[in-house]
Amino acid sequence: MKKHLLAIAVTALATGTVFAQANDTLAKIKSSGSVTLGVRESSGLGYTLGNGKYVGFHTEMGERILKDIQKQLGLTALEVKYQPVTSQNRIPLVQNGTVDIECGSTTNNTARQKDAAFAFTTYVEEVRIATRANSGITGIKDLNGKTIVTTTGTTSVQTLRKNKRADGLTFKEVMGKDHADSFLMLETGRADAFIMDGSILAANISKSKAPNDYKIVGEVLSVEPIACMMRKDDPAFKKAVDESIVRQIKDGSLTKLYDKWFLQPIPPNNVKVGLPLSAATKDAWAHPNDKPMEAYEVK
């Protein structure tokens, strides 16, 4: 009987520990000596080189955040596990604990804030149109009767439909399963234009076989704050992440990191993306905040 009660007590203690750590990521990291970083495979802010190697502005920034957390926790070593995520599964994987922090290309908006927490904004995105250089498309008005691709599970889907209604346009929508798939549709002529975050468009163009065959055109369709995503109701972890971001802003290392990934030649093709730091991103860094997309307006 005593053994049975002891077993129940141990089980209850273990269950309680797991429950406590579910909303205490710092405790989970300290006890396990590991952390899982959610990364993207074909985003403008993070992508894969293959063989389990993930790189990019947000990926490397996320690694620096985790190094700061390692120091905070006094860990001599911290194993970083990389978990590729897609637009469709990134929120569930954060919610269920598979991913501790996702640093990909996720827009912070009020709908998503119901499901997850967001760190301070580290990139302010402009949704634009990419097309073939000889397409004759110069803006949203030229999309009438065309086939438009965007990526499933992204805010660009809503942006596309909002502009469609506002401008009274008729066009066919097709969805790529990820950004690489969407760009492939443009590349192979199955779509006339690809609507997505400007950084994603620029990165996919720079990595394509013939970058000069494509261009980004037209007006800004949406302005969106991009941030690392974490589980809700874990203020200590969010505070640690935000403090690392502020540290990287203040010591100039985030600016240098941006320069490395957007203004210098990058792997695998040693081509520059060529996106200077925008005024909106500079402002977000000057005034660190986690405001949602709805607080921004297209001017």
Disulfide bonds with the S-S distance in Angstrom:
Cys103-Cys228 2.23
